[in-house]
């Protein structure tokens, strides 16, 4: 069960059906979906260190490790998505 205490790196539970998420009215910047779109800058977050990191790729797979703690518990996404999901204060 996910923690809801607001700690960094520990997202709260989401109790929504898939169909509700698909039908949501989220505003999307048209620059990201027009034509080929503008690529979003990717940020990496070590769930062990609980901070943004510069990762090291693990083999040829789509996996990364932390260059600071050597852990392999690394998440990635846009800065906004990482900050929101892991409740990182700006």
C-alpha positions as CSV (number, residue, x, y, z in Angstrom):
1,X,0.0,0.0,0.0
2,X,1.4,3.4,-0.9
3,X,2.1,6.0,1.8
4,X,0.0,9.2,1.8
5,X,2.2,11.1,4.3
6,X,3.6,13.5,1.6
7,X,7.2,12.2,1.9
8,X,9.4,12.7,-1.2
9,X,9.6,9.5,-3.2
10,X,6.5,8.0,-1.8
11,X,3.4,8.7,-4.0
12,X,-0.1,8.5,-2.5
13,X,-2.6,6.0,-3.8
14,X,-4.8,6.9,-6.8
15,X,-8.3,5.5,-6.7
16,X,-9.5,6.1,-10.2
17,X,-10.8,3.8,-12.9
18,X,-8.8,3.6,-16.1
19,X,-11.8,4.9,-18.1
20,X,-11.9,8.0,-15.9
21,X,-8.3,8.8,-16.6
22,X,-8.7,8.3,-20.4
23,X,-11.7,10.6,-20.5
24,X,-10.0,13.3,-18.3
25,X,-10.0,16.9,-19.5
26,X,-6.3,17.7,-19.0
27,X,-4.9,20.7,-20.9
28,X,-2.0,19.7,-23.1
29,X,0.5,22.2,-24.6
30,X,-0.2,21.9,-28.4
31,X,3.5,22.2,-29.1
32,X,4.0,18.7,-27.8
33,X,1.4,17.0,-30.0
34,X,1.4,19.2,-33.2
35,X,3.1,17.6,-36.2
36,X,6.1,15.7,-34.8
37,X,5.9,17.5,-31.4
38,X,8.6,19.1,-29.3
39,X,10.4,16.5,-27.2
40,X,10.2,17.0,-23.4
41,X,13.4,17.2,-21.5
42,X,13.8,14.1,-19.4
43,X,14.8,14.2,-15.8
44,X,16.0,11.2,-13.6
45,X,15.1,10.7,-10.0
46,X,16.8,8.2,-7.7
47,X,14.2,6.7,-5.4
48,X,17.0,5.6,-3.0
49,X,18.8,9.0,-2.7
50,X,15.4,10.8,-3.1
51,X,17.0,13.4,-5.4
52,X,17.4,14.3,-9.1
53,X,20.5,12.6,-10.5
54,X,22.6,12.2,-13.7
55,X,22.1,8.4,-14.5
56,X,24.2,5.7,-16.0
57,X,22.6,3.4,-18.5
58,X,22.5,-0.3,-17.6
59,X,23.5,-2.4,-20.6
60,X,21.4,-1.9,-23.7
61,X,18.1,-2.0,-21.9
62,X,15.9,1.0,-21.0
63,X,17.2,0.9,-17.4
64,X,19.3,3.3,-15.4
65,X,21.4,3.3,-12.3
66,X,22.3,6.2,-9.9
67,X,25.9,7.5,-10.3
68,X,25.9,8.7,-6.6
69,X,24.6,5.7,-4.6
70,X,25.0,3.1,-7.3
71,X,21.3,2.0,-6.8
72,X,19.2,0.8,-9.7
73,X,15.9,2.3,-8.4
74,X,15.7,5.2,-10.9
75,X,12.6,6.8,-12.3
76,X,12.5,9.2,-15.2
77,X,10.1,11.6,-16.8
78,X,9.5,15.3,-17.3
79,X,10.5,17.6,-14.5
80,X,6.8,18.4,-13.7
81,X,5.8,14.8,-13.7
82,X,8.6,13.7,-11.4
83,X,7.9,16.6,-9.0
84,X,4.2,15.9,-8.9
85,X,4.5,12.1,-8.6
86,X,7.2,12.0,-5.9
87,X,5.9,15.2,-4.2
88,X,9.2,17.1,-4.5
89,X,8.9,20.7,-3.3
90,X,10.1,23.2,-5.8
